[in-house]
Amino acid sequence: MNLLFVCNFGQIRSRTAAELFQKEYDSLYAGLFSQEHPVTEDLIIWADKIFVVEEQQKSMIKEMFSEYKKDIINLDIPNSYFYNQPELKELIKTKTQQYLPKIRKN
């Protein structure tokens, strides 16, 4: 399963999430306003599940890539954490739990 995590700049929340799940899933991160890791059409096509951390990001992706009818899940995680912060990791685990099956990638 391919997971795409998106935040504003692809530096803190989405990067932490993608790295958190990289052993279990194929996971990548991107930022809506990032030059290094931008949200692209190829990423949207690749993703089986797309997670954002703010409702505005969900709206922007749906508008930018309206031809793709992807389910986008808002985790509603505030921009008040640091990269890899233990509290952020725990919050990500809790908020994604209902959306991710307990499987391992090959």
Secondary structure, 3 states (H helix, E strand, C coil): CEEEEEECCCCCHHHHHHHHCCCCCEEEEEECCCCCCECCHHHHHHCCEEEECCHHHHHHHHHHCCCCCCCEEECCCCCCCCCCCHHHHHHHHHHHHHHCCCCCCC
